[in-house]
Each structure stands twice: as C-alpha cells, then as structure tokens.
Amino acid sequence: MKLPFGKKQRKQATRPEPRWWEHLDWNAIGTTAAVVAGCVVVALLLVFALDRPVRRVLLEGAFQRISPPEIESAVAQVAQGGLASVDLERIRQRVESIDWVDSAVVTRVWPDAIRVVVNEEVAAARWNDAGLLNARGELFIRNARYVPPELPLLEGPEGSESQVAQLYIDAQGRLLESGLRLTGVRLDDRGAWELELADGLQVRLGRQDVKDRLERFIRLASPTVAKRVAEINYVDMRYTNGFSVGWNARSALAVAPQEDATPDA
C-alpha cells in the first residue's frame, strides 16, 4: 500500500549580512573629502600668497646702548624664508644674544615686515674688573667697554654673582636709613665677606654668622659710624659680642671688649 506523502517544503535561501562599508554614506563622505581638500588648497594658496620676502625690520626701543643696525643685522642673519614661514622664536633668541639686550618681542607685520621690540639691560652694579650686573643680580656683560664708575662695586668668585648681589640688596636700603651709603660688597675666595661704605670705610663680616653680624652692625655700630665716618678706616664685626673700630690715626677702640680680643672667622 502506498503511503501518502505531503508536499516537499522548499528551503528559503538566506541573504548574506551586509558588509560594513555598505552602511557608509559614500555621498556624504565624498562631499566632506572634497570640502577638506578644497580648504587645504585654499590654505596653501593663502600661505603662498602671504609668504612674501621680509623687506622691512621695524624697531622699537630706547637704543641707548644698542645700535639699530646691530639689531637689523642680527635679524637678517636668521630671517630665512618668507614672512609666513619665518621662525620668530629663532629671531628672538638671536636678538637676545646681543650685549645689552635684556629681552625682545618679535612679531609679523603684514605684508612684508617684522617688528622687534627691544628692552635694554639696566646696569645696577659693577662686577669684579669689567663685568656688569642687572637689578636681578645677573651678569650680562663680562668685559664691558665702558663701566660706569658711579655704580656699586660687587666682587666675588665665579658663579657667586647672585649671592653677592643679594647681600647688597639686603643691606643697602637699611644702611641708607642709618645715614650710611653702601658702595661695595666683597666675597673673597675663603668665603669672607666685607662691605665698603662711602669714603672707603670697610665693614668686616668674616665667614660665620654673616647675617647676624650685619644686623648687629646696623643696630649697634651704625649710629656711631654715621657720625664719624670720615675718621674711621674699618669696623670689624668678627667678635662674639662686640666690634672693633680702626681709626685713621691707627688706633683701635674696642667696644664691649672680651677676654679674647682676637676676632673670629
């Protein structure tokens, strides 16, 4: 006997999953790429149009110690390329390497100029034989052609400029209040400190407790010294509790004498 058979079901074909790039909006991508490319082209054309040769250098500053031709020459040495591509930082560094230049600001001035604003150093003190220090205690010239003699003289070993300048700053104003003018500070190779006042009067502070000795000089000795500064050669503060005075007549007066009259270091 034949068994009945149902209709054979047809197997549905499965559609493959769409690949990732088929989800992309290629029209939008093409439009965006075209816009970006157009912007790049416009930018390149703009730079090309603006990158003209540097024809002028505009200078601003006091120019008391520096000559404008010196600045112009320094700019010309490093101003390579056009105005848009010139390296302003390199120009600034070159200008600031010139003696008496404290700082410089360099900017572009379209279409073909560079502006350089120069701030000159201000000499605040002499350093050793021919050096000059600024108000920050920085040695900006080692061998100056002209050293203003009216500036205070600071002396010390190589590398001690800021340390010596700081002691001068700390002492100068307070001594002036006491009627004394500080004209020099000296630090020798052994580490001993010495001040020089008007008329060549010396204040010996030694190597130890320098700040305490300076304070003691200002508080105890300066009133007497200010009244008789022209009669005194030196004041020696290298004593534990007192000080000694060296008079022009080569005699010495010990104030608050001690059992051991030999000064400390």
Helices and strands as residue ranges (DSSP letters): G 20-23, H 26-50, E 56-60, H 68-78, H 88-96, E 101-109, E 113-120, E 125-127, E 131-133, E 139-141, E 153-155, H 161-177, E 182-187, E 193-197, G 198-200, E 202-206, H 210-216, I 217-221, H 222-227, G 229-231, E 232-236, E 243-247, E 252-255
